[in-house]
Amino acid sequence: MCIIKVALAGRIPARKSVPPFYHRYRMMLDLTLNRSLSPTGRFFFSPSGFRLAAFAFLLILLLLGEAQTGWSSGATDVPEDLLQKMGFIVFDDREKAPEVTGPSISGGILDLEKLRGRWVLLNFWATWCVPCRQEIPTLVRLSRQMDGRKVVLLSVAMDNDPDKIRHYLKKTPVDYPVLLGQESHVDGRYIGMGLPETYLIDPEGYLVGKAAGSRDWSGPASIHLFDALENSPSGIHSPRKDPS
């Protein structure tokens, strides 16, 4: 992995151990029970106690229902082990993918937001980065295997000199879009301490995870992962960052 010296403008969110709604409903339930318990402990034998017990039961059902829709079943229908086999750090709190827009090496303007409706593999690299150069042929093979499917590759070359990128791509042609990173608007939260870095973005435009360093994107583990993504329901309900 190539080390680069950059000032971090922010970080993509890391994992959390519990969903954000857990503490909110736990507090409500504790408050309900504390107010309802009598000194003699005869909670269920008073009319008010019975009503409060029913309310607490409804809160528990609501908690379980929200956990299923917003946490477990909604974390995409792809098991995390498939992502982890490819070395992804999976984000539990999902945020909208930061902006990436600018000129492509072949002309025209590329905009990450226009790729909604498809899974996006967003790869950051540079011509001076040896691991990046080793990784690119595997990305080319993956792109060909994913042709016509709901998975698209978007590459961002971070070289200062666009001519170096053009020269390199003449010798090593790619068949997926390459954006000129230094001439584009790329949110600083994408930039870590080295290259290559690759992000997976779901069809709704939310970050799913990050893979740091070079890997084989055309191997069986990768194909298994992207086959699963391809066959997942279009209405993905990824865990979102709690606005509160």
PAZAPA-4460 file (N, C-alpha, C; in steps of 0.05 Angstrom, whole numbers, plus 32768, in hexadecimal, padded with zeros to 4 digits):
% residues 244
    n_x    n_y    n_z   ca_x   ca_y   ca_z    c_x    c_y    c_z   seq   type   mol
   8011   7FE8   8000   8000   8000   8000   8012   8019   8000     1      M     A
   800D   802B   7FED   801D   8043   7FEC   8014   8057   8000     2      C     A
   8028   8063   800F   8022   8077   8023   8022   8093   8016     3      I     A
   800E   80A3   801B   800E   80BE   8011   800A   80D1   8029     4      I     A
   8016   80E9   8026   8014   80FD   803C   7FFF   8111   8035     5      K     A
   7FE8   810F   8043   7FD2   8121   803F   7FC6   8128   805A     6      V     A
   7FBA   8140   805C   7FAB   8147   8074   7F8F   813C   8072     7      A     A
   7F87   812E   8087   7F6C   8123   8087   7F57   8138   808C     8      L     A
   7F44   813A   8079   7F2E   814D   807D   7F17   8141   808D     9      A     A
   7F18   8127   8092   7F04   8119   80A1   7F07   80FB   809C    10      G     A
   7EF5   80EC   80A8   7EF7   80CF   80A6   7EDC   80C3   80A0    11      R     A
   7EDC   80AE   8090   7EC4   809E   808C   7EBE   8091   80A6    12      I     A
   7EA4   808F   80AE   7E9D   8085   80C9   7EA7   8069   80CD    13      P     A
   7EB0   8063   80E6   7EB9   8048   80ED   7EA2   8038   80F8    14      A     A
   7EA8   801F   80FF   7E93   800D   8109   7E89   8016   8124    15      R     A
   7E70   800F   812A   7E65   8012   8145   7E59   7FF8   814D    16      K     A
   7E58   7FF3   8167   7E50   7FD9   8170   7E31   7FD5   8172    17      S     A
   7E22   7FEA   8176   7E05   7FE8   8177   7DF8   7FFD   8166    18      V     A
   7DDF   7FF7   815C   7DD1   800B   814C   7DCA   8023   815B    19      P     A
   7DC7   803B   814F   7DC3   8054   815E   7DA8   8055   816C    20      P     A
   7D94   8046   8162   7D7A   8048   816F   7D79   8038   8189    21      F     A
   7D8D   8027   818E   7D8C   8015   81A5   7D8A   8025   81BF    22      Y     A
   7D9C   8039   81C3   7D9D   8048   81DC   7D83   8058   81E0    23      H     A
   7D78   8063   81CB   7D60   8073   81CD   7D49   8063   81D9    24      R     A
   7D44   804B   81CE   7D2D   803B   81D8   7D33   802E   81F2    25      Y     A
   7D4D   8028   81F7   7D54   801D   8212   7D4F   8031   8228    26      R     A
   7D54   804A   8223   7D4F   805F   8236   7D31   8062   823C    27      M     A
   7D21   8061   8226   7D04   8064   8229   7CF9   804C   8239    28      M     A
   7D03   8034   8234   7CF9   801D   8242   7D01   801E   825F    29      L     A
   7D19   8025   8265   7D22   8027   8281   7D11   803B   8290    30      D     A
   7D0C   8052   8284   7CFC   8067   8290   7CE0   805D   8297    31      L     A
   7CD4   804E   8284   7CB9   8043   8288   7CB8   8030   829F    32      T     A
   7CCC   801E   82A0   7CCC   800A   82B5   7CD1   8016   82D1    33      L     A
   7CE3   8029   82D2   7CEA   8036   82EC   7CD3   8045   82F8    34      N     A
   7CC2   8051   82E7   7CAB   8060   82F1   7C95   804E   82F9    35      R     A
   7C94   8035   82EE   7C7D   8024   82F2   7C80   8011   8309    36      S     A
   7C98   800A   8311   7C9B   7FF7   8327   7C94   8003   8342    37      L     A
   7C81   7FF7   834F   7C79   8000   8369   7C8C   7FF6   837F    38      S     A
   7C8B   8002   8397   7C9C   7FF9   83AD   7C99   7FDC   83B3    39      P     A
   7C80   7FD1   83AF   7C7B   7FB5   83B6   7C81   7FA3   839F    40      T     A
   7C88   7FAE   8388   7C8E   7F9E   8371   7C76   7F93   8362    41      G     A
   7C5D   7F9D   8369   7C45   7F92   835D   7C3F   7FA1   8343    42      R     A
   7C51   7F9F   8331   7C4F   7FAF   8318   7C37   7FA7   8307    43      F     A
   7C33   7F8D   8303   7C1E   7F84   82F0   7C03   7F83   82FD    44      F     A
   7C00   7F8A   8317   7BE6   7F87   8324   7BD7   7FA2   8326    45      F     A
   7BE3   7FB8   831C   7BD5   7FD1   831C   7BCD   7FD8   82FF    46      S     A
   7BB6   7FE6   82FB   7BAE   7FEE   82E0   7BC3   7FFE   82D2    47      P     A
   7BCE   8012   82E0   7BE2   8022   82D3   7BFB   8012   82CC    48      S     A
   7C02   7FFF   82DD   7C19   7FEE   82D8   7C15   7FDD   82C0    49      G     A
   7BFC   7FD2   82BD   7BF6   7FC2   82A5   7BF9   7FD1   828C    50      F     A
   7BEE   7FEA   828C   7BF0   7FFB   8274   7C0D   8001   826D    51      R     A
   7C1D   8007   8281   7C39   800D   827C   7C49   7FF5   8273    52      L     A
   7C41   7FDD   827E   7C4D   7FC5   8274   7C48   7FC0   8257    53      A     A
   7C2F   7FC5   824F   7C27   7FC2   8233   7C37   7FD6   8221    54      A     A
   7C3B   7FEF   822C   7C4A   8002   821D   7C67   7FF9   821A    55      F     A
   7C72   7FEE   8230   7C8E   7FE5   822E   7C91   7FCE   821A    56      A     A
   7C7C   7FBC   821A   7C7D   7FA6   8207   7C7D   7FB0   81EA    57      F     A
   7C6C   7FC5   81E5   7C6B   7FD1   81CA   7C86   7FDD   81C3    58      L     A
   7C93   7FEA   81D6   7CAE   7FF5   81D1   7CC2   7FDF   81C9    59      L     A
   7CC0   7FC9   81D6   7CD2   7FB3   81D0   7CCD   7FA9   81B3    60      I     A
   7CB4   7FA6   81AC   7CAD   7F9E   8190   7CB8   7FB2   817C    61      L     A
   7CB5   7FCC   8183   7CBE   7FE1   8171   7CDC   7FE0   816E    62      L     A
   7CEA   7FDB   8184   7D07   7FD8   8183   7D10   7FC1   8172    63      L     A
   7D03   7FAA   8175   7D0A   7F93   8164   7D04   7F98   8147    64      L     A
   7CEE   7FA5   8141   7CE7   7FAA   8125   7CFB   7FBD   8118    65      G     A
   7D03   7FD3   8127   7D16   7FE6   811C   7D31   7FD9   8119    66      E     A
   7D38   7FC7   812B   7D52   7FBA   8129   7D53   7FA9   810F    67      A     A
   7D3D   7F9C   8109   7D3D   7F8B   80F1   7D3E   7F9B   80D7    68      Q     A
   7D2F   7FB1   80D6   7D2E   7FC1   80BD   7D46   7FD3   80BA    69      T     A
   7D51   7FDD   80D0   7D66   7FF1   80CE   7D82   7FE6   80D4    70      G     A
   7D83   7FCD   80DD   7D9E   7FC4   80E5   7DA5   7FA9   80D8    71      W     A
   7D97   7F94   80DF   7D9F   7F7A   80D6   7D99   7F75   80B9    72      S     A
   7D7F   7F74   80B2   7D78   7F6D   8097   7D7F   7F84   8084    73      S     A
   7D83   7F9C   808F   7D88   7FB2   807D   7DA6   7FB7   8077    74      G     A
   7DB8   7FA8   8082   7DD4   7FAC   807E   7DDD   7FA0   8063    75      A     A
   7DCC   7FA4   804F   7DCE   7F96   8035   7DC9   7F79   803B    76      T     A
   7DC1   7F6A   8026   7DBC   7F4E   8029   7DD5   7F3E   8024    77      D     A
   7DEC   7F4B   8023   7E06   7F3D   801F   7E13   7F38   803A    78      V     A
   7E19   7F1F   8041   7E27   7F1A   805A   7E41   7F2A   805C    79      P     A
   7E46   7F33   8074   7E5E   7F43   8079   7E78   7F33   8073    80      E     A
   7E76   7F18   8076   7E8E   7F08   8071   7E98   7F0A   8055    81      D     A
   7E86   7F0F   8041   7E8E   7F12   8026   7E9E   7F2C   8022    82      L     A
   7E95   7F41   8030   7EA4   7F5A   802F   7EBF   7F58   803D    83      L     A
   7EBF   7F4A   8054   7ED7   7F47   8064   7EEC   7F36   8056    84      Q     A
   7EE3   7F22   8046   7EF6   7F12   8037   7F05   7F22   8023    85      K     A
   7EF9   7F38   8019   7F06   7F4A   8007   7F15   7F60   8015    86      M     A
   7F16   7F5F   8030   7F25   7F72   8040   7F16   7F8D   8044    87      G     A
   7EFB   7F8D   8041   7EEC   7FA6   8046   7EE9   7FAB   8064    88      F     A
   7EEC   7FC3   806C   7EE3   7FCD   8086   7EC6   7FD6   8082    89      I     A
   7EB3   7FC8   808E   7E96   7FCE   808A   7E8D   7FE4   809D    90      V     A
   7E80   7FF8   8092   7E76   800E   80A2   7E5A   8007   80AD    91      F     A
   7E57   8008   80C7   7E3C   8003   80D3   7E2B   801C   80D0    92      D     A
   7E36   8034   80D5   7E27   804D   80D0   7E2C   8055   80B4    93      D     A
   7E18   8053   80A3   7E1C   805A   8087   7E15   8077   8081    94      R     A
   7E27   8084   8073   7E23   80A0   806B   7E22   80A1   804D    95      E     A
   7E16   80B7   8043   7E16   80BB   8026   7E33   80BE   801D    96      K     A
   7E39   80B1   8007   7E54   80B3   7FFC   7E5C   80D0   7FF6    97      A     A
   7E72   80DA   8000   7E7B   80F5   7FFB   7E7E   80FA   7FDD    98      P     A
   7E7E   8113   7FD5   7E7D   811B   7FB9   7E97   8114   7FAB    99      E     A
   7E94   810A   7F92   7EAA   8106   7F80   7EA0   810F   7F64   100      V     A
   7EAB   8123   7F59   7EA3   812D   7F3E   7EBA   813B   7F31   101      T     A
   7EBD   8137   7F17   7ED3   8145   7F09   7ED7   8139   7EED   102      G     A
   7EEC   8142   7EDF   7EF1   8139   7EC4   7EFD   811D   7EC3   103      P     A
   7EF5   810E   7EAF   7F00   80F3   7EAB   7F17   80F4   7E97   104      S     A
   7F28   80DF   7E97   7F3F   80DE   7E86   7F37   80DD   7E68   105      I     A
   7F1F   80D4   7E63   7F15   80D1   7E47   7F04   80E9   7E3F   106      S     A
   7F01   80FD   7E51   7EF0   8114   7E4B   7ED5   8112   7E58   107      G     A
   7EC8   8129   7E5C   7EAF   8129   7E69   7EB2   812B   7E87   108      G     A
   7E9B   812E   7E95   7E9B   8131   7EB2   7E8F   8118   7EBE   109      I     A
   7E9C   810D   7ED3   7E91   80F7   7EE1   7E86   8101   7EFC   110      L     A
   7E6F   80F5   7F04   7E62   80FD   7F1D   7E59   80E3   7F2B   111      D     A
   7E64   80DE   7F43   7E5D   80C7   7F52   7E3F   80C4   7F57   112      L     A
   7E32   80DB   7F5B   7E15   80DB   7F62   7E04   80D0   7F4B   113      E     A
   7E0E   80D2   7F32   7DFF   80C9   7F1B   7E00   80AA   7F18   114      K     A
   7E0F   809D   7F29   7E11   8080   7F28   7DFD   8072   7F3B   115      L     A
   7DEA   8081   7F46   7DD6   8075   7F58   7DC7   805F   7F4A   116      R     A
   7DBF   804B   7F59   7DB1   8034   7F4E   7DC3   801D   7F48   117      G     A
   7DDE   8021   7F4B   7DF1   800C   7F47   7E05   800B   7F5E   118      R     A
   7E10   7FF4   7F63   7E26   7FF2   7F76   7E3F   7FFF   7F69   119      W     A
   7E4D   800F   7F78   7E65   801D   7F6E   7E7E   8014   7F7D   120      V     A
   7E92   800C   7F6F   7EAC   8007   7F7B   7EBE   801F   7F73   121      L     A
   7EC4   8030   7F87   7ED2   8049   7F83   7EEF   8045   7F8B   122      L     A
   7F01   8046   7F78   7F1D   803F   7F7C   7F2F   8058   7F79   123      N     A
   7F40   805E   7F8D   7F53   8073   7F8C   7F6F   8068   7F88   124      F     A
   7F7E   8073   7F75   7F98   8068   7F6E   7FAA   807E   7F63   125      W     A
   7FC3   8077   7F5C   7FD6   8089   7F4F   7FEA   8079   7F3F   126      A     A
   7FF5   8085   7F2A   8008   8077   7F19   8022   8070   7F28   127      T     A
   802A   8081   7F3B   8043   807C   7F4A   8040   8067   7F60   128      W     A
   8027   805D   7F64   8022   804A   7F79   8024   802E   7F6E   129      C     A
   8039   801F   7F77   803E   8004   7F6C   8026   7FF1   7F73   130      V     A
   801C   7FF0   7F8C   8005   7FDE   7F91   7FED   7FE5   7F80   131      P     A
   7FE9   7FFF   7F79   7FD3   8007   7F68   7FD6   7FFB   7F4C   132      C     A
   7FEE   7FFC   7F42   7FF4   7FF1   7F27   7FF0   7FD3   7F27   133      R     A
   7FF6   7FC6   7F3D   7FF2   7FA9   7F3F   7FD4   7FA2   7F40   134      Q     A
   7FC5   7FB4   7F4B   7FA8   7FAF   7F4F   7F98   7FB4   7F36   135      E     A
   7FA0   7FC7   7F26   7F90   7FD0   7F0F   7F88   7FB9   7EFC   136      I     A
   7F9A   7FA7   7EF4   7F91   7F91   7EE2   7F7A   7F81   7EEE   137      P     A
   7F79   7F7D   7F08   7F63   7F6E   7F14   7F49   7F7E   7F13   138      T     A
   7F4B   7F98   7F16   7F33   7FA9   7F13   7F29   7FA9   7EF6   139      L     A
   7F3B   7FA8   7EE3   7F33   7FA6   7EC7   7F23   7F8C   7EC2   140      V     A
   7F2E   7F76   7ECD   7F20   7F5C   7ECA   7F05   7F5C   7ED8   141      R     A
   7F03   7F68   7EF0   7EEA   7F6B   7EFE   7ED6   7F7B   7EEE   142      L     A
   7EDF   7F91   7EE3   7ECE   7FA3   7ED3   7EC2   7F94   7EBB   143      S     A
   7ED2   7F83   7EAE   7EC8   7F73   7E98   7EB3   7F5F   7EA1   144      R     A
   7EB8   7F53   7EB8   7EA5   7F3F   7EC2   7E8B   7F4B   7ECB   145      Q     A
   7E8C   7F65   7ED4   7E75   7F73   7EDD   7E67   7F82   7EC7   146      M     A
   7E70   7F81   7EAF   7E64   7F90   7E99   7E47   7F89   7E95   147      D     A
   7E36   7F9E   7E94   7E19   7F9A   7E91   7E0A   7F93   7EAA   148      G     A
   7E18   7F94   7EC1   7E0B   7F8D   7EDB   7E09   7FA6   7EEC   149      R     A
   7DFF   7FA3   7F04   7DF9   7FBA   7F15   7E12   7FC2   7F26   150      K     A
   7E29   7FBB   7F1D   7E42   7FC3   7F2B   7E53   7FD3   7F17   151      V     A
   7E5C   7FEA   7F20   7E6C   7FFC   7F0F   7E86   8004   7F1E   152      V     A
   7E9C   8006   7F0F   7EB5   8010   7F1B   7EB9   802D   7F13   153      L     A
   7EC2   803D   7F27   7ECA   8058   7F22   7EE6   805C   7F2F   154      L     A
   7EF9   8065   7F1E   7F14   8068   7F26   7F1C   8085   7F29   155      S     A
   7F2B   808C   7F3D   7F35   80A7   7F41   7F53   80A7   7F43   156      V     A
   7F61   80B2   7F2E   7F7E   80B3   7F2D   7F87   80CC   7F3B   157      A     A
   7F99   80C9   7F4F   7FA0   80DF   7F60   7FBB   80ED   7F59   158      M     A
   7FC6   80E6   7F41   7FDE   80F3   7F38   7FDB   8111   7F35   159      D     A
   7FF0   8120   7F3A   7FEF   813D   7F35   7FF1   8144   7F17   160      N     A
   7FFD   8133   7F07   8001   8138   7EEB   7FEF   8126   7EDA   161      D     A
   7FDA   8131   7ECE   7FC7   8121   7EBD   7FD5   8112   7EA6   162      P     A
   7FEB   811E   7E9C   7FF9   8111   7E86   8005   80F6   7E8E   163      D     A
   800D   80F4   7EA7   8018   80DA   7EB1   8002   80C5   7EB2   164      K     A
   7FEA   80CE   7EB8   7FD3   80BB   7EB9   7FCD   80B2   7E9C   165      I     A
   7FCC   80C4   7E89   7FC6   80BE   7E6D   7FDC   80AB   7E62   166      R     A
   7FF5   80B1   7E69   800B   80A0   7E5F   8009   8084   7E6A   167      H     A
   8003   8082   7E84   8000   8067   7E90   7FE9   8057   7E84   168      Y     A
   7FD2   8065   7E80   7FBB   8057   7E75   7FBE   804F   7E58   169      L     A
   7FD0   805B   7E4A   7FD6   8052   7E2F   7FE4   8037   7E2F   170      K     A
   7FF5   8033   7E43   8003   801A   7E46   7FF1   8005   7E54   171      K     A
   7FE0   800E   7E66   7FCF   7FFC   7E76   7FB2   8006   7E73   172      T     A
   7FA5   8000   7E5D   7F8A   800B   7E59   7F76   7FFE   7E6C   173      P     A
   7F63   800E   7E75   7F4D   8005   7E86   7F33   800A   7E78   174      V     A
   7F1E   7FFB   7E7F   7F04   7FFE   7E72   7EEF   8008   7E85   175      D     A
   7EF7   8016   7E9A   7EE5   8023   7EAC   7EED   8040   7EAF   176      Y     A
   7EDB   8052   7EB9   7EE1   806E   7EB9   7EF8   8075   7ECD   177      P     A
   7F09   8088   7EC4   7F1F   8092   7ED5   7F1C   80B0   7ED7   178      V     A
   7F1A   80B9   7EF0   7F16   80D5   7EF6   7F31   80E2   7EFE   179      L     A
   7F36   80FA   7EF5   7F4F   8108   7EFC   7F4B   8115   7F18   180      L     A
   7F56   8107   7F2C   7F51   810F   7F47   7F5A   812B   7F4E   181      G     A
   7F72   8134   7F45   7F7C   814E   7F4C   7F6D   8165   7F3E   182      Q     A
   7F5E   815F   7F2A   7F4F   8174   7F1C   7F31   8172   7F22   183      E     A
   7F2A   8162   7F36   7F0E   815C   7F3C   7F08   8165   7F58   184      S     A
   7EEE   8164   7F5F   7EE6   8168   7F7A   7EE3   814D   7F88   185      H     A
   7EF6   8146   7F99   7EF6   812D   7FA7   7EF5   8133   7FC5   186      V     A
   7EE1   812B   7FD3   7EDE   8130   7FEF   7EF6   8124   7FFE   187      D     A
   7F03   8135   8010   7F1B   812C   801E   7F17   8115   8030   188      G     A
   7EFE   810E   8037   7EF9   80F7   8049   7F00   80DC   803C   189      R     A
   7F03   80DC   8022   7F0B   80C4   8014   7F29   80BE   8018   190      Y     A
   7F38   80D3   801C   7F55   80D0   801B   7F60   80C6   8036   191      I     A
   7F6C   80AF   8036   7F78   80A4   804F   7F96   80A8   804E   192      G     A
   7FA5   8094   8058   7FC2   8097   805A   7FD0   8089   8043   193      M     A
   7FC2   807E   8030   7FD0   8070   801B   7FBE   8069   8004   194      G     A
   7FCA   805E   7FEF   7FBC   8055   7FD7   7FC6   8038   7FD1   195      L     A
   7FB4   8028   7FC4   7F99   802E   7FBC   7F85   802D   7FD4   196      P     A
   7F6F   803A   7FD0   7F58   8038   7FE2   7F3F   8035   7FD2   197      E     A
   7F2E   8023   7FDB   7F16   801D   7FCB   7EFD   801D   7FDD   198      T     A
   7EE8   802A   7FD4   7ECF   802C   7FE3   7EB9   801E   7FD4   199      Y     A
   7EA7   8011   7FE4   7E8F   8005   7FD8   7E77   8016   7FE0   200      L     A
   7E67   801E   7FCC   7E50   802F   7FCF   7E38   8021   7FC5   201      I     A
   7E22   8022   7FD5   7E0A   8013   7FCE   7DF9   8022   7FBA   202      D     A
   7DE4   8016   7FAE   7DD5   8023   7F99   7DC6   803C   7FA2   203      P     A
   7DC3   8040   7FBC   7DB6   8058   7FC6   7DCB   806E   7FCC   204      E     A
   7DE4   8069   7FC7   7DF9   807D   7FCA   7E05   807E   7FE6   205      G     A
   7E02   8069   7FF5   7E0E   8068   8010   7E27   8057   8010   206      Y     A
   7E3B   8060   8020   7E54   8051   8023   7E4F   8037   8033   207      L     A
   7E59   8021   8028   7E56   8007   8035   7E70   8000   8044   208      V     A
   7E87   8004   8037   7EA0   7FFC   8043   7EB8   8006   8033   209      G     A
   7ED0   8002   803F   7EE9   800B   8033   7EFD   7FF5   8033   210      K     A
   7F0C   7FF3   801D   7F22   7FDF   801B   7F3C   7FEF   8016   211      A     A
   7F4F   7FED   8028   7F68   7FFB   8026   7F7E   7FE7   801C   212      A     A
   7F8D   7FF0   8008   7FA3   7FE0   7FFE   7F9A   7FD0   7FE5   213      G     A
   7FAE   7FC4   7FD9   7FAA   7FB5   7FC0   7F9F   7F99   7FC5   214      S     A
   7F8E   7F8F   7FB2   7F83   7F74   7FB4   7F7B   7F6B   7F98   215      R     A
   7F74   7F51   7F96   7F6B   7F46   7F7D   7F4D   7F49   7F7B   216      D     A
   7F44   7F5B   7F6A   7F28   7F60   7F67   7F1A   7F4D   7F53   217      W     A
   7F2A   7F3B   7F47   7F1E   7F29   7F34   7F1E   7F0C   7F3E   218      S     A
   7F26   7F08   7F57   7F27   7EED   7F62   7F0B   7EE3   7F6A   219      G     A
   7F09   7EC9   7F72   7EF0   7EBD   7F7A   7EE1   7ECC   7F90   220      P     A
   7EF0   7ED5   7FA5   7EE2   7EE3   7FBB   7ED5   7EFD   7FB1   221      A     A
   7EE2   7F0B   7FA0   7ED7   7F24   7F95   7EBE   7F1E   7F84   222      S     A
   7EC0   7F0A   7F72   7EAA   7F04   7F61   7E92   7EFA   7F71   223      I     A
   7E97   7EEB   7F86   7E81   7EE2   7F97   7E73   7EFA   7FA4   224      H     A
   7E83   7F0D   7FAE   7E78   7F25   7FBA   7E67   7F35   7FA6   225      L     A
   7E71   7F3A   7F8F   7E62   7F4A   7F7C   7E4B   7F3C   7F6F   226      F     A
   7E4C   7F21   7F6E   7E35   7F12   7F66   7E1E   7F15   7F7B   227      D     A
   7E26   7F15   7F95   7E12   7F18   7FAA   7E07   7F34   7FA9   228      A     A
   7E17   7F49   7FA4   7E0D   7F64   7FA2   7DFA   7F67   7F8B   229      L     A
   7E01   7F5A   7F75   7DF1   7F5B   7F5D   7DD5   7F50   7F62   230      E     A
   7DD4   7F3B   7F72   7DBA   7F2D   7F77   7DAB   7F37   7F8F   231      N     A
   7DB6   7F4B   7F9D   7DA9   7F56   7FB4   7D91   7F67   7FAB   232      S     A
   7D7D   7F6A   7FBC   7D65   7F7B   7FB5   7D6D   7F97   7FAF   233      P     A
   7D5E   7FA4   7F9D   7D65   7FC0   7F95   7D5F   7FD3   7FAC   234      S     A
   7D4C   7FCC   7FBD   7D46   7FDE   7FD4   7D57   7FD8   7FEC   235      G     A
   7D6F   7FE1   7FEB   7D81   7FDB   8002   7D7B   7FEF   8018   236      I     A
   7D79   7FE5   8030   7D75   7FF7   8047   7D8D   7FF5   8059   237      H     A
   7DA3   8002   8051   7DBC   8001   8060   7DB9   800F   807B   238      S     A
   7DC7   8007   8090   7DC7   8017   80A8   7DD0   8033   80A3   239      P     A
   7DC1   8046   80AB   7DC7   8062   80A6   7DD2   806F   80BF   240      R     A
   7DE0   8085   80BC   7DE9   8094   80D3   7DD1   80A2   80E0   241      K     A
   7DCF   809E   80FB   7DB8   80A9   8109   7DBB   80C8   8109   242      D     A
   7DA7   80D6   80FD   7DA9   80F4   80FB   7DAA   8101   8116   243      P     A
   7DA1   80F4   812C   7DA2   8101   8146   7DBE   80FF   8152   244      S     A
***
